[in-house]
Amino acid sequence: MKKRLLAALMAGAMALTMTACGGSSSGSDDSNAASGSDSGSAGSYKVGIVQLVQHEALDAATQGFQDKLKELVEADGGSVEFDPQNASGESANCTTIVNGFVSEGVDLIMANATAALQAAQAGTSDIPILGTSVTDYGTALGVSDWTGKTGTNISGTTDLAPLDGQADMLKELFPDAKNVGLLYCSAEPNSKYQIDTIKPLLEKLGYTCTEYAFTDSNDVASVTQKAAAASDVMYIPTDNTAASCTEAIANVVIPANVPVIAGEQGICNGCGVATLSIDYYELGQATGEMAYEILANGANPGDMEVQSAPNFTKMYNKTNCEKLGITVPDDYTAIEG
């Protein structure tokens, strides 16, 4: 009798113990679910930024990207750490920087300029990549049948301004000019794409166009001198090497009294007279919004359309226009040279 009573008491105690353990497990599951929910909306991210070269336009795009992504992530209670690195104009440095990001296992790579995007494409097919300040993604990525989406781990924003609008601007300001020099860096496929596009547009408007290509910053001045000697007006596309050498170009074209229509604001600000340009800070912000969708909401870069700049503005360099005696229409916005 005592043995049966003792067995019953032990069975009851075991049942109570199992119930208590079961209750603890259920509470742990609920806690984990809540924690998972919190981390889903407030993550901690590491973003690597590879920028081809330091100049006004690319710097603004990088800053806009960081500001917008940080704003969106922190609004969710999360955090984002940036590792911005500059390749000093060397494609090989872009490759080294990207390989470092891949080894580190960053959550996303932002590639600023075409050479940076190409290095990122070669470096990883797994980590999400967003490009910015890239003129033409089909050309940059070697996609012949470009549709606006990559179908891979890459998307981003393009800085391509309306080239027909830039050609019309040149005609509006210099209707009596005959010879147009097209100055660009032959090592930048984005620049060659723009030249190949705008050249027939200018020829259709009645201009004789001659290409003047420099290979790097070392021969910018000499090629610019050759172009200035044979041109009534010059056109420079959104070219990173030219953008980093605007002082050298200005030292040639201003004394030669040869105006430059530029592909973007930074080049215009340094050596040009007018441009139909985007705002690179806004472009960077748009890229930051895309990064947020990827990091926080799980968007697939391959399904995301490459986005264009939201606005284009007619701008003129007041200082250079005054030096060259050029008057622009009232719908141009002044920038200081």
Disulfide bonds with the S-S distance in Angstrom:
none
